[in-house]
Amino acid sequence: MMKAAFVTLQSVLLIVGLSAGGAVASDLFESNLAGKGVGNQEIAGISPDVAAPWVVAGGDVEINDDGTLELEVDGLLLLEGTVGPVLSVFASLVCQKTVLSGPPTNEVVVSTGDVPLSAAGDAEIDEVIALPSSCVAPIVLVRIGLVDVGFGPVDIVELGIPSPWIAASGF
């Protein structure tokens, strides 16, 4: 009797586990994050922050097949050890675009909303994004959102400046 109940319980747990397992999103993309080093390499027509190099103590980004983008960055700082005037960041997914003639180009296909960047350079994004049907050579950029220019938070785009990138997927 006990053995039959135990086998039944095992079967139920196996079925529940398989059912729950089918609902779990799988990774489409996973990468470390690297700070914008020396130089001014544009990615998808987006310039980096030209003020100074940025370093990352640690961080990673993951995109699941359900569109969930999870990004965690620790110690995203200017070389001087501060975040400067940067108050928030957001992420942009860049995919390679095939063109009929010439080399392929990259373009931003979707961006997240802003999240705060702590004084220690830490930020987390956990957001569902609209994924394209395909994405060749994906790159995730960490870009500047709000800055403090001395009179409070200002969206950098409102200053007439395209939002530069300060970290990207890679190593």
Secondary structure, DSSP 8 states (H G I E B T S, - for coil): -HHHHHHHHHHHHHHHHHHHHHTS--EEEEEEEEE--SS---BTTB-B--SS-EE-SEEEEEEETTSEEEEEEE--EETTSS-TTB-EEEEEEEEEE--SSSS-EEEEEEE---EE--TTS-EEEEEE----S--EEEEEEEEE-EEE-SSSEEEGGGGT----EEEEE--
